[in-house]
Structure formats: structure tokens, C-alpha cells
Amino acid sequence: MKKIEIRLSLAENVKTFVNTVNRYDFDMDLRAGRHVVDAKSILGIFSLDLSRPITLEVDDSHISPDKLDSLMEDIKPFII
């Protein structure tokens, strides 16, 4: 499981993030404390406390390293 701390403090950041992760065909979750939502769900993300960093969780056991590297490059603006 790959875990990356990200920050989505503005509504525009959430929209851009969701559009970015939706280009990938594998599942991703966002965790804020004990709350977990689908990283591809804009409504789910807005239900989280976005004033704090949140954790992107990707089950990388069945993902090629190239796809994972591509994802990391695409979400670089959100990584803290």
C-alpha cells in the first residue's frame, strides 16, 4: 500500500485532483482520520476536513511501476 500525504485546500484544487486521478484505472482512497472516501469522488472529498493534510492510499500490489510513477508526477502539486 502506497500512502502519500496531500493537501487540497481550495475547491479548484479538489476539482483538478479528481480530474487527474480519474485518468487512472485503479482504485484510490483518501483518508482523513477514521474517514475514508473514494479519491475519485468529488462529493466524497468535500465531506472530509480539508483544512488538514489527508492521506492518499493506493494499493500498488497490482499496478505497474510506470503507472505509479506517472500518478506521482501528475499529483506532485498536491503532495506535501
C-alpha positions as CSV (number, residue, x, y, z in Angstrom):
1,M,0.0,0.0,0.0
2,K,1.4,3.3,-1.1
3,K,0.5,6.2,1.2
4,I,1.0,9.9,0.2
5,E,0.2,13.0,2.3
6,I,-1.6,15.6,0.2
7,R,-3.3,18.9,0.7
8,L,-6.5,20.0,-1.1
9,S,-7.2,23.4,0.5
10,L,-9.1,25.1,-2.4
11,A,-12.2,23.9,-4.2
12,E,-10.3,24.3,-7.5
13,N,-7.6,22.0,-6.2
14,V,-10.2,19.3,-5.5
15,K,-11.6,19.6,-9.0
16,T,-8.2,19.4,-10.6
17,F,-7.2,16.5,-8.3
18,V,-10.3,14.5,-9.1
19,N,-9.9,15.1,-12.9
20,T,-6.3,13.9,-12.6
21,V,-6.9,10.7,-10.6
22,N,-9.9,9.7,-12.8
23,R,-7.4,9.2,-15.7
24,Y,-6.1,6.1,-13.9
25,D,-7.9,2.7,-13.9
26,F,-7.0,1.6,-10.4
27,D,-8.7,2.3,-7.1
28,M,-7.5,5.1,-4.7
29,D,-8.8,6.2,-1.4
30,L,-8.4,9.3,0.7
31,R,-8.2,9.0,4.5
32,A,-8.7,11.8,7.0
33,G,-8.6,10.4,10.5
34,R,-11.0,7.5,10.5
35,H,-13.0,8.7,7.5
36,V,-12.2,7.1,4.1
37,V,-13.6,8.1,0.8
38,D,-13.1,7.3,-2.9
39,A,-10.3,9.6,-4.2
40,K,-12.3,9.9,-7.5
41,S,-15.4,11.2,-5.8
42,I,-15.6,15.0,-5.6
43,L,-18.5,14.8,-3.2
44,G,-16.7,12.3,-1.0
45,I,-13.6,14.6,-0.9
46,F,-15.7,17.6,0.1
47,S,-17.1,15.6,3.1
48,L,-13.6,15.5,4.6
49,D,-11.8,18.1,6.7
50,L,-9.7,19.8,4.0
51,S,-8.1,22.2,6.4
52,R,-5.6,19.4,7.3
53,P,-3.5,17.2,5.2
54,I,-5.1,14.0,4.0
55,T,-3.6,10.6,3.0
56,L,-3.9,9.2,-0.5
57,E,-3.8,5.4,-0.3
58,V,-3.1,3.3,-3.4
59,D,-3.0,-0.5,-3.4
60,D,0.1,-0.8,-5.6
61,S,0.3,-4.6,-5.5
62,H,-1.2,-4.9,-9.0
63,I,0.0,-1.6,-10.6
64,S,3.0,-1.3,-12.8
65,P,5.7,0.9,-11.5
66,D,5.4,3.1,-14.6
67,K,1.7,3.8,-13.9
68,L,2.5,4.6,-10.2
69,D,5.4,6.9,-11.2
70,S,3.0,8.7,-13.7
71,L,0.4,9.2,-11.0
72,M,3.1,10.6,-8.6
73,E,4.2,13.0,-11.3
74,D,0.6,14.1,-12.0
75,I,-0.3,14.8,-8.4
76,K,3.0,16.4,-7.5
77,P,1.4,19.9,-6.9
78,F,-0.8,18.4,-4.1
79,I,1.9,16.4,-2.3
80,I,3.2,17.9,0.9
